[in-house]
Amino acid sequence: MIKAKLNNSILTIQLDRPKVNAVNLDMIQSISESLDRAIENSQIKGVIITGSPGVFSGGLDLIELANKNQDYMINFWDQFSKLLIKIYSFPKIIFSAISGHSPAGGTVIAIMTDYRIMSHGKYFIGLNEVAVGLTMPVGIGSVFKNILGYRVAEKMTLKGELIFPEKAKEIGLIDKVVDETKSNIIEVATDTMERWFHMPLSRQIESKLIMRESTLNLMKKNLKKDNDLIISAWFSKEGQAIRQSIIDKLKK
């Protein structure tokens, strides 16, 4: 599901689930457990989450999840939501090195990190939940608005818009674009993070959590409400029809 590599004080968590690092329950649990170990390891100052060449994460594994019952999906969304809160409130520095396509769930994971670096290329990134028949949760939507500003986030959400890296950097969705024919994205992420380490780490984390406090409280307060909305949309006739159409295309 993942590969974890410690280099000095930086842990790299590479999503490693063929073919497109689609998110399922095992991946959620593997990431969460790896982050817990990073928190406990005093040697680790920061974490980089990355994917495979050409794909960070294709989002949720719609094919695997298609026939799961309501109890399974309730647990799935609960575990996914708690992972997002864990990343957003992570008590160390955490970056995402977005190595390729990152629609929907891939973007959701990335926006919870402190800094986002993306490979140059015709790679898509964005929250297209509405386009796949889901409702934007309050918590995720709040983080999205914090990053992009209300109007840009609203338009992208309602249109289910996916964009290329240069546009994503222009609007602030990502912080840096890396041409991997010239530079390695992990090396760039590592060098950038090491420069962040020149600042007092404890003050950085305290400041991050202070600035995110209201959003984190909102995410925690609305966790059940958000998950109820998602489950309702997931099992609606419209949502099932949209995802089945997507699944049919994926299988081809």
Secondary structure, DSSP 8 states (H G I E B T S, - for coil): -EEEEEETTEEEEEE--TTTT-B-HHHHHHHHHHHHHHHH-TT--EEEEE-BTEES---B-HHHHTT--HHHHHHHHHHHHHHHHHHHT-SSEEEEEE-EEEETHHHHHHHTSSEEEEESSS--EE--TGGGT----HHHHHHHHHHH-HHHHHHHHHHT--B-HHHHHHHTSSSEEE-TTTS-HHHHHHHHHHHHTTS-HHHHHHHHHHHHHHHHHHHHHTHHHHHHHHHHHHTSHHHHHHHHHHHHHHH-
